[in-house]
Amino acid sequence: MRVIVNQTEYEIPASSKVSDVLSLLNAKLPYAVAVNLNFVPKIEHAHHLLQENDQIEIIAPVTGG
């Protein structure tokens, strides 16, 4: 199935979860995740099923002044 992650298209297996995409991309903590502009808490990453054409944003915190 097709999903968009940080504006890049990926083909992933059906029934993939947020945690599967994070593993695929080798995401490094800390980060926050939103699916279709809705925040997904860390405790939900392993349970949140993705759908065809979902738009996922993996957002790293910005530090500095």
CHARMM internal coordinates of N, CA and C (Angstrom, degrees):
IC EDIT
DIST 1 N 1 CA 1.4535
DIST 1 CA 1 C 1.5261
ANGL 1 N 1 CA 1 C 108.09
DIST 1 C 2 N 1.2998
ANGL 1 CA 1 C 2 N 115.97
DIHE 1 N 1 CA 1 C 2 N 155.68
DIST 2 N 2 CA 1.4563
ANGL 1 C 2 N 2 CA 122.71
DIHE 1 CA 1 C 2 N 2 CA -176.10
DIST 2 CA 2 C 1.5305
ANGL 2 N 2 CA 2 C 110.36
DIHE 1 C 2 N 2 CA 2 C -97.79
DIST 2 C 3 N 1.3360
ANGL 2 CA 2 C 3 N 116.27
DIHE 2 N 2 CA 2 C 3 N 131.74
DIST 3 N 3 CA 1.4581
ANGL 2 C 3 N 3 CA 122.73
DIHE 2 CA 2 C 3 N 3 CA 171.40
DIST 3 CA 3 C 1.5227
ANGL 3 N 3 CA 3 C 108.14
DIHE 2 C 3 N 3 CA 3 C -134.52
DIST 3 C 4 N 1.3016
ANGL 3 CA 3 C 4 N 115.95
DIHE 3 N 3 CA 3 C 4 N 160.89
DIST 4 N 4 CA 1.4598
ANGL 3 C 4 N 4 CA 122.35
DIHE 3 CA 3 C 4 N 4 CA 177.02
DIST 4 CA 4 C 1.5254
ANGL 4 N 4 CA 4 C 107.13
DIHE 3 C 4 N 4 CA 4 C -113.63
DIST 4 C 5 N 1.3290
ANGL 4 CA 4 C 5 N 116.70
DIHE 4 N 4 CA 4 C 5 N 124.00
DIST 5 N 5 CA 1.4628
ANGL 4 C 5 N 5 CA 121.56
DIHE 4 CA 4 C 5 N 5 CA 178.67
DIST 5 CA 5 C 1.5202
ANGL 5 N 5 CA 5 C 108.00
DIHE 4 C 5 N 5 CA 5 C -120.17
DIST 5 C 6 N 1.3201
ANGL 5 CA 5 C 6 N 116.11
DIHE 5 N 5 CA 5 C 6 N 117.69
DIST 6 N 6 CA 1.4673
ANGL 5 C 6 N 6 CA 121.85
DIHE 5 CA 5 C 6 N 6 CA -178.33
DIST 6 CA 6 C 1.5220
ANGL 6 N 6 CA 6 C 110.58
DIHE 5 C 6 N 6 CA 6 C 47.13
DIST 6 C 7 N 1.3209
ANGL 6 CA 6 C 7 N 115.57
DIHE 6 N 6 CA 6 C 7 N 46.92
DIST 7 N 7 CA 1.4612
ANGL 6 C 7 N 7 CA 125.12
DIHE 6 CA 6 C 7 N 7 CA 174.56
DIST 7 CA 7 C 1.5320
ANGL 7 N 7 CA 7 C 113.89
DIHE 6 C 7 N 7 CA 7 C 71.20
DIST 7 C 8 N 1.3429
ANGL 7 CA 7 C 8 N 117.38
DIHE 7 N 7 CA 7 C 8 N 16.64
DIST 8 N 8 CA 1.4575
ANGL 7 C 8 N 8 CA 122.00
DIHE 7 CA 7 C 8 N 8 CA 175.73
DIST 8 CA 8 C 1.5233
ANGL 8 N 8 CA 8 C 108.52
DIHE 7 C 8 N 8 CA 8 C -120.28
DIST 8 C 9 N 1.3219
ANGL 8 CA 8 C 9 N 116.15
DIHE 8 N 8 CA 8 C 9 N 133.69
DIST 9 N 9 CA 1.4612
ANGL 8 C 9 N 9 CA 121.24
DIHE 8 CA 8 C 9 N 9 CA -177.81
DIST 9 CA 9 C 1.5270
ANGL 9 N 9 CA 9 C 110.83
DIHE 8 C 9 N 9 CA 9 C -81.58
DIST 9 C 10 N 1.3505
ANGL 9 CA 9 C 10 N 115.25
DIHE 9 N 9 CA 9 C 10 N 138.18
DIST 10 N 10 CA 1.4591
ANGL 9 C 10 N 10 CA 121.95
DIHE 9 CA 9 C 10 N 10 CA 177.22
DIST 10 CA 10 C 1.5165
ANGL 10 N 10 CA 10 C 109.35
DIHE 9 C 10 N 10 CA 10 C -133.46
DIST 10 C 11 N 1.3221
ANGL 10 CA 10 C 11 N 116.24
DIHE 10 N 10 CA 10 C 11 N 147.22
DIST 11 N 11 CA 1.4598
ANGL 10 C 11 N 11 CA 122.48
DIHE 10 CA 10 C 11 N 11 CA 169.88
DIST 11 CA 11 C 1.5192
ANGL 11 N 11 CA 11 C 106.52
DIHE 10 C 11 N 11 CA 11 C -101.86
DIST 11 C 12 N 1.3300
ANGL 11 CA 11 C 12 N 115.87
DIHE 11 N 11 CA 11 C 12 N 123.15
DIST 12 N 12 CA 1.4548
ANGL 11 C 12 N 12 CA 120.99
DIHE 11 CA 11 C 12 N 12 CA -179.78
DIST 12 CA 12 C 1.5255
ANGL 12 N 12 CA 12 C 108.36
DIHE 11 C 12 N 12 CA 12 C -128.98
DIST 12 C 13 N 1.3276
ANGL 12 CA 12 C 13 N 117.40
DIHE 12 N 12 CA 12 C 13 N 160.03
DIST 13 N 13 CA 1.4714
ANGL 12 C 13 N 13 CA 119.13
DIHE 12 CA 12 C 13 N 13 CA 178.43
DIST 13 CA 13 C 1.5323
ANGL 13 N 13 CA 13 C 111.86
DIHE 12 C 13 N 13 CA 13 C -64.20
DIST 13 C 14 N 1.3270
ANGL 13 CA 13 C 14 N 115.31
DIHE 13 N 13 CA 13 C 14 N 149.71
DIST 14 N 14 CA 1.4665
ANGL 13 C 14 N 14 CA 120.24
DIHE 13 CA 13 C 14 N 14 CA 173.97
DIST 14 CA 14 C 1.5321
ANGL 14 N 14 CA 14 C 108.10
DIHE 13 C 14 N 14 CA 14 C -59.54
DIST 14 C 15 N 1.2905
ANGL 14 CA 14 C 15 N 116.37
DIHE 14 N 14 CA 14 C 15 N 153.02
DIST 15 N 15 CA 1.4704
ANGL 14 C 15 N 15 CA 123.75
DIHE 14 CA 14 C 15 N 15 CA -179.15
DIST 15 CA 15 C 1.5266
ANGL 15 N 15 CA 15 C 113.06
DIHE 14 C 15 N 15 CA 15 C 68.28
DIST 15 C 16 N 1.3264
ANGL 15 CA 15 C 16 N 117.41
DIHE 15 N 15 CA 15 C 16 N 20.81
DIST 16 N 16 CA 1.4657
ANGL 15 C 16 N 16 CA 120.46
DIHE 15 CA 15 C 16 N 16 CA 175.66
DIST 16 CA 16 C 1.5149
ANGL 16 N 16 CA 16 C 109.93
DIHE 15 C 16 N 16 CA 16 C -74.02
DIST 16 C 17 N 1.3118
ANGL 16 CA 16 C 17 N 114.09
DIHE 16 N 16 CA 16 C 17 N 152.10
DIST 17 N 17 CA 1.4593
ANGL 16 C 17 N 17 CA 121.77
DIHE 16 CA 16 C 17 N 17 CA 178.87
DIST 17 CA 17 C 1.5189
ANGL 17 N 17 CA 17 C 109.25
DIHE 16 C 17 N 17 CA 17 C -114.42
DIST 17 C 18 N 1.3190
ANGL 17 CA 17 C 18 N 116.43
DIHE 17 N 17 CA 17 C 18 N 168.98
DIST 18 N 18 CA 1.4601
ANGL 17 C 18 N 18 CA 121.25
DIHE 17 CA 17 C 18 N 18 CA 178.14
DIST 18 CA 18 C 1.5253
ANGL 18 N 18 CA 18 C 110.24
DIHE 17 C 18 N 18 CA 18 C -54.30
DIST 18 C 19 N 1.3167
ANGL 18 CA 18 C 19 N 117.58
DIHE 18 N 18 CA 18 C 19 N -43.74
DIST 19 N 19 CA 1.4657
ANGL 18 C 19 N 19 CA 120.84
DIHE 18 CA 18 C 19 N 19 CA -178.86
DIST 19 CA 19 C 1.5306
ANGL 19 N 19 CA 19 C 111.88
DIHE 18 C 19 N 19 CA 19 C -60.92
DIST 19 C 20 N 1.3280
ANGL 19 CA 19 C 20 N 117.76
DIHE 19 N 19 CA 19 C 20 N -32.28
DIST 20 N 20 CA 1.4658
ANGL 19 C 20 N 20 CA 121.02
DIHE 19 CA 19 C 20 N 20 CA 177.69
DIST 20 CA 20 C 1.5269
ANGL 20 N 20 CA 20 C 110.87
DIHE 19 C 20 N 20 CA 20 C -65.50
DIST 20 C 21 N 1.3126
ANGL 20 CA 20 C 21 N 116.80
DIHE 20 N 20 CA 20 C 21 N -41.52
DIST 21 N 21 CA 1.4666
ANGL 20 C 21 N 21 CA 120.63
DIHE 20 CA 20 C 21 N 21 CA 178.81
DIST 21 CA 21 C 1.5257
ANGL 21 N 21 CA 21 C 110.20
DIHE 20 C 21 N 21 CA 21 C -67.81
DIST 21 C 22 N 1.3131
ANGL 21 CA 21 C 22 N 117.33
DIHE 21 N 21 CA 21 C 22 N -40.73
DIST 22 N 22 CA 1.4643
ANGL 21 C 22 N 22 CA 120.32
DIHE 21 CA 21 C 22 N 22 CA 178.41
DIST 22 CA 22 C 1.5242
ANGL 22 N 22 CA 22 C 110.73
DIHE 21 C 22 N 22 CA 22 C -61.47
DIST 22 C 23 N 1.3195
ANGL 22 CA 22 C 23 N 117.05
DIHE 22 N 22 CA 22 C 23 N -39.83
DIST 23 N 23 CA 1.4658
ANGL 22 C 23 N 23 CA 120.99
DIHE 22 CA 22 C 23 N 23 CA 177.09
DIST 23 CA 23 C 1.5241
ANGL 23 N 23 CA 23 C 111.11
DIHE 22 C 23 N 23 CA 23 C -67.25
DIST 23 C 24 N 1.3212
ANGL 23 CA 23 C 24 N 116.42
DIHE 23 N 23 CA 23 C 24 N -43.67
DIST 24 N 24 CA 1.4625
ANGL 23 C 24 N 24 CA 121.47
DIHE 23 CA 23 C 24 N 24 CA 178.91
DIST 24 CA 24 C 1.5234
ANGL 24 N 24 CA 24 C 111.40
DIHE 23 C 24 N 24 CA 24 C -56.21
DIST 24 C 25 N 1.3317
ANGL 24 CA 24 C 25 N 115.87
DIHE 24 N 24 CA 24 C 25 N -40.95
DIST 25 N 25 CA 1.4625
ANGL 24 C 25 N 25 CA 121.13
DIHE 24 CA 24 C 25 N 25 CA -177.15
DIST 25 CA 25 C 1.5184
ANGL 25 N 25 CA 25 C 112.77
DIHE 24 C 25 N 25 CA 25 C -89.82
DIST 25 C 26 N 1.3330
ANGL 25 CA 25 C 26 N 116.67
DIHE 25 N 25 CA 25 C 26 N -0.83
DIST 26 N 26 CA 1.4631
ANGL 25 C 26 N 26 CA 121.56
DIHE 25 CA 25 C 26 N 26 CA -178.95
DIST 26 CA 26 C 1.5371
ANGL 26 N 26 CA 26 C 110.86
DIHE 25 C 26 N 26 CA 26 C 52.99
DIST 26 C 27 N 1.3373
ANGL 26 CA 26 C 27 N 115.93
DIHE 26 N 26 CA 26 C 27 N 45.64
DIST 27 N 27 CA 1.4641
ANGL 26 C 27 N 27 CA 122.01
DIHE 26 CA 26 C 27 N 27 CA -178.23
DIST 27 CA 27 C 1.5207
ANGL 27 N 27 CA 27 C 110.66
DIHE 26 C 27 N 27 CA 27 C -63.52
DIST 27 C 28 N 1.3043
ANGL 27 CA 27 C 28 N 116.06
DIHE 27 N 27 CA 27 C 28 N 136.43
DIST 28 N 28 CA 1.4687
ANGL 27 C 28 N 28 CA 122.78
DIHE 27 CA 27 C 28 N 28 CA -179.86
DIST 28 CA 28 C 1.5289
ANGL 28 N 28 CA 28 C 109.54
DIHE 27 C 28 N 28 CA 28 C -105.92
DIST 28 C 29 N 1.3284
ANGL 28 CA 28 C 29 N 115.52
DIHE 28 N 28 CA 28 C 29 N 132.18
DIST 29 N 29 CA 1.4704
ANGL 28 C 29 N 29 CA 120.91
DIHE 28 CA 28 C 29 N 29 CA 175.84
DIST 29 CA 29 C 1.5172
ANGL 29 N 29 CA 29 C 109.79
DIHE 28 C 29 N 29 CA 29 C -64.00
DIST 29 C 30 N 1.2939
ANGL 29 CA 29 C 30 N 119.71
DIHE 29 N 29 CA 29 C 30 N 152.82
DIST 30 N 30 CA 1.4749
ANGL 29 C 30 N 30 CA 127.57
DIHE 29 CA 29 C 30 N 30 CA -1.62
DIST 30 CA 30 C 1.5337
ANGL 30 N 30 CA 30 C 111.00
DIHE 29 C 30 N 30 CA 30 C -86.60
DIST 30 C 31 N 1.3182
ANGL 30 CA 30 C 31 N 115.25
DIHE 30 N 30 CA 30 C 31 N 151.57
DIST 31 N 31 CA 1.4585
ANGL 30 C 31 N 31 CA 122.31
DIHE 30 CA 30 C 31 N 31 CA 175.24
DIST 31 CA 31 C 1.5242
ANGL 31 N 31 CA 31 C 108.57
DIHE 30 C 31 N 31 CA 31 C -160.29
DIST 31 C 32 N 1.3153
ANGL 31 CA 31 C 32 N 114.10
DIHE 31 N 31 CA 31 C 32 N 162.60
DIST 32 N 32 CA 1.4641
ANGL 31 C 32 N 32 CA 122.05
DIHE 31 CA 31 C 32 N 32 CA 171.95
DIST 32 CA 32 C 1.5198
ANGL 32 N 32 CA 32 C 106.11
DIHE 31 C 32 N 32 CA 32 C -121.66
DIST 32 C 33 N 1.3296
ANGL 32 CA 32 C 33 N 116.59
DIHE 32 N 32 CA 32 C 33 N 154.54
DIST 33 N 33 CA 1.4573
ANGL 32 C 33 N 33 CA 121.01
DIHE 32 CA 32 C 33 N 33 CA -178.59
DIST 33 CA 33 C 1.5255
ANGL 33 N 33 CA 33 C 109.56
DIHE 32 C 33 N 33 CA 33 C -126.87
DIST 33 C 34 N 1.3246
ANGL 33 CA 33 C 34 N 114.45
DIHE 33 N 33 CA 33 C 34 N 136.83
DIST 34 N 34 CA 1.4578
ANGL 33 C 34 N 34 CA 121.18
DIHE 33 CA 33 C 34 N 34 CA 172.99
DIST 34 CA 34 C 1.5240
ANGL 34 N 34 CA 34 C 107.89
DIHE 33 C 34 N 34 CA 34 C -128.06
DIST 34 C 35 N 1.3211
ANGL 34 CA 34 C 35 N 116.29
DIHE 34 N 34 CA 34 C 35 N 139.61
DIST 35 N 35 CA 1.4592
ANGL 34 C 35 N 35 CA 122.35
DIHE 34 CA 34 C 35 N 35 CA 175.08
DIST 35 CA 35 C 1.5178
ANGL 35 N 35 CA 35 C 106.91
DIHE 34 C 35 N 35 CA 35 C -119.41
DIST 35 C 36 N 1.3172
ANGL 35 CA 35 C 36 N 115.43
DIHE 35 N 35 CA 35 C 36 N 120.18
DIST 36 N 36 CA 1.4696
ANGL 35 C 36 N 36 CA 121.65
DIHE 35 CA 35 C 36 N 36 CA -177.29
DIST 36 CA 36 C 1.5316
ANGL 36 N 36 CA 36 C 111.09
DIHE 35 C 36 N 36 CA 36 C 53.46
DIST 36 C 37 N 1.3310
ANGL 36 CA 36 C 37 N 114.63
DIHE 36 N 36 CA 36 C 37 N 43.54
DIST 37 N 37 CA 1.4696
ANGL 36 C 37 N 37 CA 124.76
DIHE 36 CA 36 C 37 N 37 CA 177.44
DIST 37 CA 37 C 1.5281
ANGL 37 N 37 CA 37 C 114.13
DIHE 36 C 37 N 37 CA 37 C 70.37
DIST 37 C 38 N 1.3343
ANGL 37 CA 37 C 38 N 117.91
DIHE 37 N 37 CA 37 C 38 N 10.24
DIST 38 N 38 CA 1.4634
ANGL 37 C 38 N 38 CA 121.95
DIHE 37 CA 37 C 38 N 38 CA 177.75
DIST 38 CA 38 C 1.5219
ANGL 38 N 38 CA 38 C 109.43
DIHE 37 C 38 N 38 CA 38 C -108.93
DIST 38 C 39 N 1.3367
ANGL 38 CA 38 C 39 N 116.46
DIHE 38 N 38 CA 38 C 39 N 124.15
DIST 39 N 39 CA 1.4610
ANGL 38 C 39 N 39 CA 121.91
DIHE 38 CA 38 C 39 N 39 CA 179.47
DIST 39 CA 39 C 1.5260
ANGL 39 N 39 CA 39 C 110.06
DIHE 38 C 39 N 39 CA 39 C -59.85
DIST 39 C 40 N 1.3341
ANGL 39 CA 39 C 40 N 116.19
DIHE 39 N 39 CA 39 C 40 N 135.98
DIST 40 N 40 CA 1.4686
ANGL 39 C 40 N 40 CA 122.22
DIHE 39 CA 39 C 40 N 40 CA 176.17
DIST 40 CA 40 C 1.5314
ANGL 40 N 40 CA 40 C 107.19
DIHE 39 C 40 N 40 CA 40 C -115.71
DIST 40 C 41 N 1.3351
ANGL 40 CA 40 C 41 N 118.10
DIHE 40 N 40 CA 40 C 41 N 110.99
DIST 41 N 41 CA 1.4642
ANGL 40 C 41 N 41 CA 120.70
DIHE 40 CA 40 C 41 N 41 CA -179.40
DIST 41 CA 41 C 1.5335
ANGL 41 N 41 CA 41 C 111.44
DIHE 40 C 41 N 41 CA 41 C -60.70
DIST 41 C 42 N 1.3175
ANGL 41 CA 41 C 42 N 116.04
DIHE 41 N 41 CA 41 C 42 N 150.94
DIST 42 N 42 CA 1.4630
ANGL 41 C 42 N 42 CA 122.12
DIHE 41 CA 41 C 42 N 42 CA -178.58
DIST 42 CA 42 C 1.5281
ANGL 42 N 42 CA 42 C 112.16
DIHE 41 C 42 N 42 CA 42 C -53.03
DIST 42 C 43 N 1.3265
ANGL 42 CA 42 C 43 N 117.68
DIHE 42 N 42 CA 42 C 43 N -39.33
DIST 43 N 43 CA 1.4711
ANGL 42 C 43 N 43 CA 120.11
DIHE 42 CA 42 C 43 N 43 CA -178.37
DIST 43 CA 43 C 1.5369
ANGL 43 N 43 CA 43 C 112.38
DIHE 42 C 43 N 43 CA 43 C -66.76
DIST 43 C 44 N 1.3393
ANGL 43 CA 43 C 44 N 117.33
DIHE 43 N 43 CA 43 C 44 N -14.50
DIST 44 N 44 CA 1.4644
ANGL 43 C 44 N 44 CA 121.59
DIHE 43 CA 43 C 44 N 44 CA 179.34
DIST 44 CA 44 C 1.5314
ANGL 44 N 44 CA 44 C 113.40
DIHE 43 C 44 N 44 CA 44 C -97.22
DIST 44 C 45 N 1.3304
ANGL 44 CA 44 C 45 N 118.42
DIHE 44 N 44 CA 44 C 45 N -8.33
DIST 45 N 45 CA 1.4687
ANGL 44 C 45 N 45 CA 121.19
DIHE 44 CA 44 C 45 N 45 CA -175.40
DIST 45 CA 45 C 1.5272
ANGL 45 N 45 CA 45 C 112.43
DIHE 44 C 45 N 45 CA 45 C -56.38
DIST 45 C 46 N 1.3169
ANGL 45 CA 45 C 46 N 118.00
DIHE 45 N 45 CA 45 C 46 N -38.96
DIST 46 N 46 CA 1.4647
ANGL 45 C 46 N 46 CA 121.33
DIHE 45 CA 45 C 46 N 46 CA -177.67
DIST 46 CA 46 C 1.5279
ANGL 46 N 46 CA 46 C 112.89
DIHE 45 C 46 N 46 CA 46 C -79.37
DIST 46 C 47 N 1.3324
ANGL 46 CA 46 C 47 N 117.62
DIHE 46 N 46 CA 46 C 47 N -7.97
DIST 47 N 47 CA 1.4611
ANGL 46 C 47 N 47 CA 121.19
DIHE 46 CA 46 C 47 N 47 CA -175.74
DIST 47 CA 47 C 1.5248
ANGL 47 N 47 CA 47 C 113.25
DIHE 46 C 47 N 47 CA 47 C -117.78
DIST 47 C 48 N 1.3246
ANGL 47 CA 47 C 48 N 117.73
DIHE 47 N 47 CA 47 C 48 N -18.34
DIST 48 N 48 CA 1.4661
ANGL 47 C 48 N 48 CA 121.49
DIHE 47 CA 47 C 48 N 48 CA -174.84
DIST 48 CA 48 C 1.5256
ANGL 48 N 48 CA 48 C 110.36
DIHE 47 C 48 N 48 CA 48 C -76.62
DIST 48 C 49 N 1.3226
ANGL 48 CA 48 C 49 N 116.80
DIHE 48 N 48 CA 48 C 49 N 106.02
DIST 49 N 49 CA 1.4633
ANGL 48 C 49 N 49 CA 122.03
DIHE 48 CA 48 C 49 N 49 CA 179.27
DIST 49 CA 49 C 1.5253
ANGL 49 N 49 CA 49 C 110.40
DIHE 48 C 49 N 49 CA 49 C -74.77
DIST 49 C 50 N 1.3060
ANGL 49 CA 49 C 50 N 114.84
DIHE 49 N 49 CA 49 C 50 N 136.55
DIST 50 N 50 CA 1.4610
ANGL 49 C 50 N 50 CA 120.28
DIHE 49 CA 49 C 50 N 50 CA 178.17
DIST 50 CA 50 C 1.5245
ANGL 50 N 50 CA 50 C 110.00
DIHE 49 C 50 N 50 CA 50 C -92.87
DIST 50 C 51 N 1.3186
ANGL 50 CA 50 C 51 N 115.02
DIHE 50 N 50 CA 50 C 51 N 153.52
DIST 51 N 51 CA 1.4578
ANGL 50 C 51 N 51 CA 122.31
DIHE 50 CA 50 C 51 N 51 CA 179.63
DIST 51 CA 51 C 1.5272
ANGL 51 N 51 CA 51 C 109.48
DIHE 50 C 51 N 51 CA 51 C -119.10
DIST 51 C 52 N 1.3214
ANGL 51 CA 51 C 52 N 115.74
DIHE 51 N 51 CA 51 C 52 N 159.33
DIST 52 N 52 CA 1.4590
ANGL 51 C 52 N 52 CA 121.56
DIHE 51 CA 51 C 52 N 52 CA 175.72
DIST 52 CA 52 C 1.5287
ANGL 52 N 52 CA 52 C 110.17
DIHE 51 C 52 N 52 CA 52 C -50.90
DIST 52 C 53 N 1.3232
ANGL 52 CA 52 C 53 N 115.99
DIHE 52 N 52 CA 52 C 53 N 132.89
DIST 53 N 53 CA 1.4686
ANGL 52 C 53 N 53 CA 124.50
DIHE 52 CA 52 C 53 N 53 CA 177.29
DIST 53 CA 53 C 1.5221
ANGL 53 N 53 CA 53 C 115.08
DIHE 52 C 53 N 53 CA 53 C 71.03
DIST 53 C 54 N 1.3374
ANGL 53 CA 53 C 54 N 118.23
DIHE 53 N 53 CA 53 C 54 N 12.97
DIST 54 N 54 CA 1.4650
ANGL 53 C 54 N 54 CA 119.45
DIHE 53 CA 53 C 54 N 54 CA 174.39
DIST 54 CA 54 C 1.5229
ANGL 54 N 54 CA 54 C 109.25
DIHE 53 C 54 N 54 CA 54 C -60.20
DIST 54 C 55 N 1.3248
ANGL 54 CA 54 C 55 N 114.92
DIHE 54 N 54 CA 54 C 55 N 145.63
DIST 55 N 55 CA 1.4542
ANGL 54 C 55 N 55 CA 121.03
DIHE 54 CA 54 C 55 N 55 CA 175.89
DIST 55 CA 55 C 1.5202
ANGL 55 N 55 CA 55 C 107.58
DIHE 54 C 55 N 55 CA 55 C -109.38
DIST 55 C 56 N 1.3273
ANGL 55 CA 55 C 56 N 115.18
DIHE 55 N 55 CA 55 C 56 N 118.58
DIST 56 N 56 CA 1.4542
ANGL 55 C 56 N 56 CA 122.34
DIHE 55 CA 55 C 56 N 56 CA -174.85
DIST 56 CA 56 C 1.5188
ANGL 56 N 56 CA 56 C 108.70
DIHE 55 C 56 N 56 CA 56 C -112.91
DIST 56 C 57 N 1.3192
ANGL 56 CA 56 C 57 N 115.34
DIHE 56 N 56 CA 56 C 57 N 133.29
DIST 57 N 57 CA 1.4637
ANGL 56 C 57 N 57 CA 120.69
DIHE 56 CA 56 C 57 N 57 CA 174.77
DIST 57 CA 57 C 1.5152
ANGL 57 N 57 CA 57 C 107.84
DIHE 56 C 57 N 57 CA 57 C -118.15
DIST 57 C 58 N 1.3207
ANGL 57 CA 57 C 58 N 116.01
DIHE 57 N 57 CA 57 C 58 N 126.30
DIST 58 N 58 CA 1.4726
ANGL 57 C 58 N 58 CA 123.03
DIHE 57 CA 57 C 58 N 58 CA 173.37
DIST 58 CA 58 C 1.5072
ANGL 58 N 58 CA 58 C 105.28
DIHE 57 C 58 N 58 CA 58 C -107.33
DIST 58 C 59 N 1.3185
ANGL 58 CA 58 C 59 N 116.12
DIHE 58 N 58 CA 58 C 59 N 115.10
DIST 59 N 59 CA 1.4563
ANGL 58 C 59 N 59 CA 121.64
DIHE 58 CA 58 C 59 N 59 CA -169.05
DIST 59 CA 59 C 1.5245
ANGL 59 N 59 CA 59 C 109.48
DIHE 58 C 59 N 59 CA 59 C -117.02
DIST 59 C 60 N 1.3366
ANGL 59 CA 59 C 60 N 115.98
DIHE 59 N 59 CA 59 C 60 N 123.07
DIST 60 N 60 CA 1.4573
ANGL 59 C 60 N 60 CA 121.51
DIHE 59 CA 59 C 60 N 60 CA 176.89
DIST 60 CA 60 C 1.5214
ANGL 60 N 60 CA 60 C 108.54
DIHE 59 C 60 N 60 CA 60 C -93.48
DIST 60 C 61 N 1.3433
ANGL 60 CA 60 C 61 N 117.50
DIHE 60 N 60 CA 60 C 61 N 145.64
DIST 61 N 61 CA 1.4499
ANGL 60 C 61 N 61 CA 119.29
DIHE 60 CA 60 C 61 N 61 CA 178.76
DIST 61 CA 61 C 1.5243
ANGL 61 N 61 CA 61 C 110.78
DIHE 60 C 61 N 61 CA 61 C -68.51
DIST 61 C 62 N 1.3156
ANGL 61 CA 61 C 62 N 115.11
DIHE 61 N 61 CA 61 C 62 N 151.63
DIST 62 N 62 CA 1.4600
ANGL 61 C 62 N 62 CA 121.65
DIHE 61 CA 61 C 62 N 62 CA 178.09
DIST 62 CA 62 C 1.5190
ANGL 62 N 62 CA 62 C 107.64
DIHE 61 C 62 N 62 CA 62 C -110.39
DIST 62 C 63 N 1.3267
ANGL 62 CA 62 C 63 N 116.10
DIHE 62 N 62 CA 62 C 63 N 131.04
DIST 63 N 63 CA 1.4549
ANGL 62 C 63 N 63 CA 119.96
DIHE 62 CA 62 C 63 N 63 CA 178.69
DIST 63 CA 63 C 1.5170
ANGL 63 N 63 CA 63 C 109.38
DIHE 62 C 63 N 63 CA 63 C -119.03
DIST 63 C 64 N 1.2818
ANGL 63 CA 63 C 64 N 115.07
DIHE 63 N 63 CA 63 C 64 N 165.95
DIST 64 N 64 CA 1.4650
ANGL 63 C 64 N 64 CA 119.86
DIHE 63 CA 63 C 64 N 64 CA 178.45
DIST 64 CA 64 C 1.5016
ANGL 64 N 64 CA 64 C 110.89
DIHE 63 C 64 N 64 CA 64 C 119.93
DIST 64 C 65 N 1.2761
ANGL 64 CA 64 C 65 N 115.25
DIHE 64 N 64 CA 64 C 65 N -177.27
DIST 65 N 65 CA 1.4475
ANGL 64 C 65 N 65 CA 117.82
DIHE 64 CA 64 C 65 N 65 CA -177.27
DIST 65 CA 65 C 1.4232
ANGL 65 N 65 CA 65 C 111.86
DIHE 64 C 65 N 65 CA 65 C -144.43
END
COOR INIT
IC SEED 1 N 1 CA 1 C
IC BUILD
